[in-house]
């Protein structure tokens, strides 16, 4: 059986996991702080 979920939270988490490195690098470029960039990407994952 296929495990299809159309909940926005699941789609967002999948997106973040797929693009985690790119999101992290983008956050560093915008924020300028590695620790804050890590926090931002983790918050997107819901951790």
CHARMM-style PDB file with segment names, atoms N, HN, CA, C and O in Angstrom:
ATOM      1  N   UNK     1       0.846  -1.181   0.000  1.00  0.00      PROA
ATOM      2  CA  UNK     1       0.000   0.000   0.000  1.00  0.00      PROA
ATOM      3  C   UNK     1       0.891   1.244   0.000  1.00  0.00      PROA
ATOM      4  O   UNK     1       1.890   1.305   0.717  1.00  0.00      PROA
ATOM      5  N   UNK     2       0.524   2.210  -0.793  1.00  0.00      PROA
ATOM      6  HN  UNK     2      -0.288   2.160  -1.376  1.00  0.00      PROA
ATOM      7  CA  UNK     2       1.277   3.448  -0.861  1.00  0.00      PROA
ATOM      8  C   UNK     2       1.010   4.300   0.372  1.00  0.00      PROA
ATOM      9  O   UNK     2      -0.115   4.383   0.864  1.00  0.00      PROA
ATOM     10  N   UNK     3       2.061   4.922   0.852  1.00  0.00      PROA
ATOM     11  HN  UNK     3       2.976   4.855   0.453  1.00  0.00      PROA
ATOM     12  CA  UNK     3       1.933   5.803   2.011  1.00  0.00      PROA
ATOM     13  C   UNK     3       1.938   7.244   1.508  1.00  0.00      PROA
ATOM     14  O   UNK     3       2.955   7.935   1.581  1.00  0.00      PROA
ATOM     15  N   UNK     4       0.801   7.683   1.003  1.00  0.00      PROA
ATOM     16  HN  UNK     4      -0.025   7.122   0.945  1.00  0.00      PROA
ATOM     17  CA  UNK     4       0.682   9.039   0.489  1.00  0.00      PROA
ATOM     18  C   UNK     4       0.067   9.937   1.540  1.00  0.00      PROA
ATOM     19  O   UNK     4      -0.965   9.619   2.132  1.00  0.00      PROA
ATOM     20  N   UNK     5       0.713  11.054   1.757  1.00  0.00      PROA
ATOM     21  HN  UNK     5       1.551  11.313   1.276  1.00  0.00      PROA
ATOM     22  CA  UNK     5       0.193  12.021   2.707  1.00  0.00      PROA
ATOM     23  C   UNK     5       0.139  13.378   2.026  1.00  0.00      PROA
ATOM     24  O   UNK     5       1.076  13.778   1.335  1.00  0.00      PROA
ATOM     25  N   UNK     6      -0.933  14.057   2.221  1.00  0.00      PROA
ATOM     26  HN  UNK     6      -1.694  13.732   2.782  1.00  0.00      PROA
ATOM     27  CA  UNK     6      -1.086  15.368   1.623  1.00  0.00      PROA
ATOM     28  C   UNK     6      -1.147  16.463   2.684  1.00  0.00      PROA
ATOM     29  O   UNK     6      -1.627  17.568   2.433  1.00  0.00      PROA
ATOM     30  N   UNK     7      -0.652  16.130   3.873  1.00  0.00      PROA
ATOM     31  HN  UNK     7      -0.262  15.231   4.076  1.00  0.00      PROA
ATOM     32  CA  UNK     7      -0.609  17.144   4.927  1.00  0.00      PROA
ATOM     33  C   UNK     7       0.511  18.131   4.607  1.00  0.00      PROA
ATOM     34  O   UNK     7       1.604  17.706   4.234  1.00  0.00      PROA
ATOM     35  N   UNK     8       0.273  19.419   4.738  1.00  0.00      PROA
ATOM     36  HN  UNK     8      -0.615  19.764   5.041  1.00  0.00      PROA
ATOM     37  CA  UNK     8       1.312  20.411   4.453  1.00  0.00      PROA
ATOM     38  C   UNK     8       2.591  20.186   5.266  1.00  0.00      PROA
ATOM     39  O   UNK     8       3.693  20.430   4.774  1.00  0.00      PROA
ATOM     40  N   UNK     9       2.443  19.723   6.502  1.00  0.00      PROA
ATOM     41  HN  UNK     9       1.548  19.525   6.901  1.00  0.00      PROA
ATOM     42  CA  UNK     9       3.615  19.501   7.351  1.00  0.00      PROA
ATOM     43  C   UNK     9       4.527  18.439   6.742  1.00  0.00      PROA
ATOM     44  O   UNK     9       5.750  18.574   6.775  1.00  0.00      PROA
ATOM     45  N   UNK    10       3.937  17.391   6.193  1.00  0.00      PROA
ATOM     46  HN  UNK    10       2.943  17.281   6.167  1.00  0.00      PROA
ATOM     47  CA  UNK    10       4.726  16.325   5.588  1.00  0.00      PROA
ATOM     48  C   UNK    10       5.436  16.822   4.335  1.00  0.00      PROA
ATOM     49  O   UNK    10       6.598  16.488   4.101  1.00  0.00      PROA
ATOM     50  N   UNK    11       4.751  17.606   3.545  1.00  0.00      PROA
ATOM     51  HN  UNK    11       3.808  17.877   3.735  1.00  0.00      PROA
ATOM     52  CA  UNK    11       5.358  18.148   2.331  1.00  0.00      PROA
ATOM     53  C   UNK    11       6.511  19.081   2.676  1.00  0.00      PROA
ATOM     54  O   UNK    11       7.552  19.044   2.020  1.00  0.00      PROA
ATOM     55  N   UNK    12       6.342  19.900   3.677  1.00  0.00      PROA
ATOM     56  HN  UNK    12       5.497  19.929   4.210  1.00  0.00      PROA
ATOM     57  CA  UNK    12       7.391  20.829   4.080  1.00  0.00      PROA
ATOM     58  C   UNK    12       8.606  20.083   4.613  1.00  0.00      PROA
ATOM     59  O   UNK    12       9.742  20.423   4.282  1.00  0.00      PROA
ATOM     60  N   UNK    13       8.370  19.070   5.435  1.00  0.00      PROA
ATOM     61  HN  UNK    13       7.448  18.793   5.704  1.00  0.00      PROA
ATOM     62  CA  UNK    13       9.490  18.304   5.986  1.00  0.00      PROA
ATOM     63  C   UNK    13      10.254  17.598   4.873  1.00  0.00      PROA
ATOM     64  O   UNK    13      11.485  17.579   4.880  1.00  0.00      PROA
ATOM     65  N   UNK    14       9.545  17.027   3.933  1.00  0.00      PROA
ATOM     66  HN  UNK    14       8.545  17.042   3.927  1.00  0.00      PROA
ATOM     67  CA  UNK    14      10.191  16.351   2.799  1.00  0.00      PROA
ATOM     68  C   UNK    14      11.026  17.347   1.998  1.00  0.00      PROA
ATOM     69  O   UNK    14      12.151  17.042   1.602  1.00  0.00      PROA
ATOM     70  N   UNK    15      10.476  18.531   1.762  1.00  0.00      PROA
ATOM     71  HN  UNK    15       9.562  18.778   2.084  1.00  0.00      PROA
ATOM     72  CA  UNK    15      11.193  19.582   1.037  1.00  0.00      PROA
ATOM     73  C   UNK    15      12.468  19.976   1.772  1.00  0.00      PROA
ATOM     74  O   UNK    15      13.534  20.083   1.166  1.00  0.00      PROA
ATOM     75  N   UNK    16      12.353  20.190   3.075  1.00  0.00      PROA
ATOM     76  HN  UNK    16      11.487  20.103   3.567  1.00  0.00      PROA
ATOM     77  CA  UNK    16      13.512  20.607   3.866  1.00  0.00      PROA
ATOM     78  C   UNK    16      14.584  19.524   3.849  1.00  0.00      PROA
ATOM     79  O   UNK    16      15.767  19.825   3.691  1.00  0.00      PROA
ATOM     80  N   UNK    17      14.182  18.273   4.009  1.00  0.00      PROA
ATOM     81  HN  UNK    17      13.221  18.028   4.137  1.00  0.00      PROA
ATOM     82  CA  UNK    17      15.162  17.189   3.994  1.00  0.00      PROA
ATOM     83  C   UNK    17      15.869  17.098   2.646  1.00  0.00      PROA
ATOM     84  O   UNK    17      17.074  16.852   2.587  1.00  0.00      PROA
ATOM     85  N   UNK    18      15.124  17.294   1.570  1.00  0.00      PROA
ATOM     86  HN  UNK    18      14.145  17.493   1.618  1.00  0.00      PROA
ATOM     87  CA  UNK    18      15.714  17.207   0.238  1.00  0.00      PROA
ATOM     88  C   UNK    18      16.672  18.361  -0.041  1.00  0.00      PROA
ATOM     89  O   UNK    18      17.699  18.172  -0.693  1.00  0.00      PROA
ATOM     90  N   UNK    19      16.343  19.541   0.445  1.00  0.00      PROA
ATOM     91  HN  UNK    19      15.509  19.694   0.975  1.00  0.00      PROA
ATOM     92  CA  UNK    19      17.126  20.740   0.144  1.00  0.00      PROA
ATOM     93  C   UNK    19      17.848  21.306   1.362  1.00  0.00      PROA
ATOM     94  O   UNK    19      18.170  22.494   1.397  1.00  0.00      PROA
ATOM     95  N   UNK    20      18.102  20.471   2.352  1.00  0.00      PROA
ATOM     96  HN  UNK    20      17.840  19.506   2.324  1.00  0.00      PROA
ATOM     97  CA  UNK    20      18.684  20.928   3.611  1.00  0.00      PROA
ATOM     98  C   UNK    20      19.980  21.711   3.411  1.00  0.00      PROA
ATOM     99  O   UNK    20      20.138  22.790   3.981  1.00  0.00      PROA
ATOM    100  N   UNK    21      20.898  21.192   2.618  1.00  0.00      PROA
ATOM    101  HN  UNK    21      20.769  20.316   2.154  1.00  0.00      PROA
ATOM    102  CA  UNK    21      22.177  21.874   2.419  1.00  0.00      PROA
ATOM    103  C   UNK    21      22.000  23.227   1.748  1.00  0.00      PROA
ATOM    104  O   UNK    21      22.636  24.207   2.136  1.00  0.00      PROA
ATOM    105  N   UNK    22      21.145  23.279   0.751  1.00  0.00      PROA
ATOM    106  HN  UNK    22      20.628  22.483   0.436  1.00  0.00      PROA
ATOM    107  CA  UNK    22      20.908  24.539   0.048  1.00  0.00      PROA
ATOM    108  C   UNK    22      20.237  25.550   0.972  1.00  0.00      PROA
ATOM    109  O   UNK    22      20.588  26.730   0.968  1.00  0.00      PROA
ATOM    110  N   UNK    23      19.266  25.084   1.766  1.00  0.00      PROA
ATOM    111  HN  UNK    23      18.981  24.126   1.769  1.00  0.00      PROA
ATOM    112  CA  UNK    23      18.606  25.979   2.717  1.00  0.00      PROA
ATOM    113  C   UNK    23      19.585  26.513   3.748  1.00  0.00      PROA
ATOM    114  O   UNK    23      19.542  27.687   4.115  1.00  0.00      PROA
ATOM    115  N   UNK    24      20.473  25.632   4.214  1.00  0.00      PROA
ATOM    116  HN  UNK    24      20.508  24.678   3.916  1.00  0.00      PROA
ATOM    117  CA  UNK    24      21.479  26.038   5.207  1.00  0.00      PROA
ATOM    118  C   UNK    24      22.407  27.101   4.623  1.00  0.00      PROA
ATOM    119  O   UNK    24      22.660  28.124   5.260  1.00  0.00      PROA
ATOM    120  N   UNK    25      22.911  26.863   3.421  1.00  0.00      PROA
ATOM    121  HN  UNK    25      22.705  26.032   2.904  1.00  0.00      PROA
ATOM    122  CA  UNK    25      23.813  27.838   2.789  1.00  0.00      PROA
ATOM    123  C   UNK    25      23.104  29.166   2.537  1.00  0.00      PROA
ATOM    124  O   UNK    25      23.693  30.235   2.700  1.00  0.00      PROA
ATOM    125  N   UNK    26      21.838  29.089   2.140  1.00  0.00      PROA
ATOM    126  HN  UNK    26      21.360  28.221   2.008  1.00  0.00      PROA
ATOM    127  CA  UNK    26      21.073  30.315   1.914  1.00  0.00      PROA
ATOM    128  C   UNK    26      20.867  31.080   3.219  1.00  0.00      PROA
ATOM    129  O   UNK    26      20.985  32.304   3.262  1.00  0.00      PROA
ATOM    130  N   UNK    27      20.557  30.337   4.281  1.00  0.00      PROA
ATOM    131  HN  UNK    27      20.460  29.342   4.246  1.00  0.00      PROA
ATOM    132  CA  UNK    27      20.362  30.983   5.588  1.00  0.00      PROA
ATOM    133  C   UNK    27      21.653  31.650   6.055  1.00  0.00      PROA
ATOM    134  O   UNK    27      21.612  32.749   6.608  1.00  0.00      PROA
ATOM    135  N   UNK    28      22.798  31.001   5.841  1.00  0.00      PROA
ATOM    136  HN  UNK    28      22.832  30.108   5.391  1.00  0.00      PROA
ATOM    137  CA  UNK    28      24.082  31.616   6.216  1.00  0.00      PROA
ATOM    138  C   UNK    28      24.281  32.906   5.424  1.00  0.00      PROA
ATOM    139  O   UNK    28      24.695  33.923   5.982  1.00  0.00      PROA
ATOM    140  N   UNK    29      23.987  32.864   4.126  1.00  0.00      PROA
ATOM    141  HN  UNK    29      23.651  32.038   3.674  1.00  0.00      PROA
ATOM    142  CA  UNK    29      24.173  34.051   3.290  1.00  0.00      PROA
ATOM    143  C   UNK    29      23.294  35.213   3.759  1.00  0.00      PROA
ATOM    144  O   UNK    29      23.714  36.369   3.722  1.00  0.00      PROA
ATOM    145  N   UNK    30      22.086  34.902   4.194  1.00  0.00      PROA
ATOM    146  HN  UNK    30      21.745  33.963   4.224  1.00  0.00      PROA
ATOM    147  CA  UNK    30      21.161  35.955   4.621  1.00  0.00      PROA
ATOM    148  C   UNK    30      21.456  36.414   6.044  1.00  0.00      PROA
ATOM    149  O   UNK    30      21.535  37.612   6.314  1.00  0.00      PROA
ATOM    150  N   UNK    31      21.619  35.448   6.957  1.00  0.00      PROA
ATOM    151  HN  UNK    31      21.555  34.474   6.738  1.00  0.00      PROA
ATOM    152  CA  UNK    31      21.781  35.760   8.378  1.00  0.00      PROA
ATOM    153  C   UNK    31      23.219  36.114   8.727  1.00  0.00      PROA
ATOM    154  O   UNK    31      23.472  37.001   9.541  1.00  0.00      PROA
ATOM    155  N   UNK    32      24.169  35.400   8.094  1.00  0.00      PROA
ATOM    156  HN  UNK    32      23.963  34.679   7.432  1.00  0.00      PROA
ATOM    157  CA  UNK    32      25.581  35.667   8.351  1.00  0.00      PROA
ATOM    158  C   UNK    32      26.113  34.978   9.592  1.00  0.00      PROA
ATOM    159  O   UNK    32      27.211  35.294  10.048  1.00  0.00      PROA
ATOM    160  N   UNK    33      25.360  34.047  10.145  1.00  0.00      PROA
ATOM    161  HN  UNK    33      24.467  33.790   9.775  1.00  0.00      PROA
ATOM    162  CA  UNK    33      25.767  33.378  11.376  1.00  0.00      PROA
ATOM    163  C   UNK    33      25.433  31.888  11.249  1.00  0.00      PROA
ATOM    164  O   UNK    33      24.274  31.515  11.068  1.00  0.00      PROA
ATOM    165  N   UNK    34      26.478  31.033  11.348  1.00  0.00      PROA
ATOM    166  HN  UNK    34      27.420  31.335  11.495  1.00  0.00      PROA
ATOM    167  CA  UNK    34      26.278  29.594  11.151  1.00  0.00      PROA
ATOM    168  C   UNK    34      25.342  28.977  12.189  1.00  0.00      PROA
ATOM    169  O   UNK    34      24.504  28.144  11.845  1.00  0.00      PROA
ATOM    170  N   UNK    35      25.474  29.370  13.432  1.00  0.00      PROA
ATOM    171  HN  UNK    35      26.154  30.047  13.711  1.00  0.00      PROA
ATOM    172  CA  UNK    35      24.631  28.798  14.491  1.00  0.00      PROA
ATOM    173  C   UNK    35      23.161  29.150  14.263  1.00  0.00      PROA
ATOM    174  O   UNK    35      22.286  28.296  14.406  1.00  0.00      PROA
ATOM    175  N   UNK    36      22.894  30.395  13.914  1.00  0.00      PROA
ATOM    176  HN  UNK    36      23.605  31.089  13.798  1.00  0.00      PROA
ATOM    177  CA  UNK    36      21.520  30.808  13.648  1.00  0.00      PROA
ATOM    178  C   UNK    36      20.974  30.108  12.401  1.00  0.00      PROA
ATOM    179  O   UNK    36      19.798  29.744  12.362  1.00  0.00      PROA
ATOM    180  N   UNK    37      21.814  29.918  11.389  1.00  0.00      PROA
ATOM    181  HN  UNK    37      22.769  30.214  11.421  1.00  0.00      PROA
ATOM    182  CA  UNK    37      21.385  29.224  10.168  1.00  0.00      PROA
ATOM    183  C   UNK    37      21.001  27.779  10.492  1.00  0.00      PROA
ATOM    184  O   UNK    37      20.006  27.271   9.976  1.00  0.00      PROA
ATOM    185  N   UNK    38      21.777  27.123  11.335  1.00  0.00      PROA
ATOM    186  HN  UNK    38      22.586  27.535  11.754  1.00  0.00      PROA
ATOM    187  CA  UNK    38      21.442  25.757  11.759  1.00  0.00      PROA
ATOM    188  C   UNK    38      20.092  25.733  12.475  1.00  0.00      PROA
ATOM    189  O   UNK    38      19.264  24.856  12.230  1.00  0.00      PROA
ATOM    190  N   UNK    39      19.882  26.698  13.355  1.00  0.00      PROA
ATOM    191  HN  UNK    39      20.554  27.410  13.554  1.00  0.00      PROA
ATOM    192  CA  UNK    39      18.603  26.777  14.082  1.00  0.00      PROA
ATOM    193  C   UNK    39      17.430  26.961  13.121  1.00  0.00      PROA
ATOM    194  O   UNK    39      16.378  26.346  13.293  1.00  0.00      PROA
ATOM    195  N   UNK    40      17.612  27.798  12.125  1.00  0.00      PROA
ATOM    196  HN  UNK    40      18.466  28.298  11.985  1.00  0.00      PROA
ATOM    197  CA  UNK    40      16.543  28.067  11.160  1.00  0.00      PROA
ATOM    198  C   UNK    40      16.170  26.799  10.407  1.00  0.00      PROA
ATOM    199  O   UNK    40      14.988  26.489  10.259  1.00  0.00      PROA
ATOM    200  N   UNK    41      17.172  26.064   9.928  1.00  0.00      PROA
ATOM    201  HN  UNK    41      18.133  26.316  10.048  1.00  0.00      PROA
ATOM    202  CA  UNK    41      16.908  24.853   9.165  1.00  0.00      PROA
ATOM    203  C   UNK    41      16.277  23.796  10.081  1.00  0.00      PROA
ATOM    204  O   UNK    41      15.379  23.073   9.649  1.00  0.00      PROA
ATOM    205  N   UNK    42      16.724  23.695  11.326  1.00  0.00      PROA
ATOM    206  HN  UNK    42      17.453  24.282  11.677  1.00  0.00      PROA
ATOM    207  CA  UNK    42      16.127  22.741  12.257  1.00  0.00      PROA
ATOM    208  C   UNK    42      14.676  23.118  12.558  1.00  0.00      PROA
ATOM    209  O   UNK    42      13.819  22.242  12.663  1.00  0.00      PROA
ATOM    210  N   UNK    43      14.401  24.400  12.696  1.00  0.00      PROA
ATOM    211  HN  UNK    43      15.098  25.113  12.611  1.00  0.00      PROA
ATOM    212  CA  UNK    43      13.023  24.845  12.943  1.00  0.00      PROA
ATOM    213  C   UNK    43      12.124  24.477  11.763  1.00  0.00      PROA
ATOM    214  O   UNK    43      10.960  24.127  11.957  1.00  0.00      PROA
ATOM    215  N   UNK    44      12.646  24.554  10.567  1.00  0.00      PROA
ATOM    216  HN  UNK    44      13.592  24.838  10.409  1.00  0.00      PROA
ATOM    217  CA  UNK    44      11.871  24.179   9.380  1.00  0.00      PROA
ATOM    218  C   UNK    44      11.546  22.687   9.403  1.00  0.00      PROA
ATOM    219  O   UNK    44      10.492  22.272   8.919  1.00  0.00      PROA
ATOM    220  N   UNK    45      12.449  21.882   9.964  1.00  0.00      PROA
ATOM    221  HN  UNK    45      13.304  22.220  10.357  1.00  0.00      PROA
ATOM    222  CA  UNK    45      12.234  20.436  10.047  1.00  0.00      PROA
ATOM    223  C   UNK    45      11.261  20.077  11.159  1.00  0.00      PROA
ATOM    224  O   UNK    45      10.738  18.963  11.185  1.00  0.00      PROA
ATOM    225  N   UNK    46      11.014  20.989  12.063  1.00  0.00      PROA
ATOM    226  HN  UNK    46      11.439  21.894  12.041  1.00  0.00      PROA
ATOM    227  CA  UNK    46      10.107  20.726  13.156  1.00  0.00      PROA
ATOM    228  C   UNK    46      10.778  20.017  14.324  1.00  0.00      PROA
ATOM    229  O   UNK    46      10.105  19.443  15.180  1.00  0.00      PROA
ATOM    230  N   UNK    47      12.111  20.060  14.356  1.00  0.00      PROA
ATOM    231  HN  UNK    47      12.658  20.526  13.661  1.00  0.00      PROA
ATOM    232  CA  UNK    47      12.860  19.427  15.471  1.00  0.00      PROA
ATOM    233  C   UNK    47      12.930  20.334  16.660  1.00  0.00      PROA
ATOM    234  OT1 UNK    47      13.516  19.971  17.680  1.00  0.00      PROA
TER     235      UNK     47
END
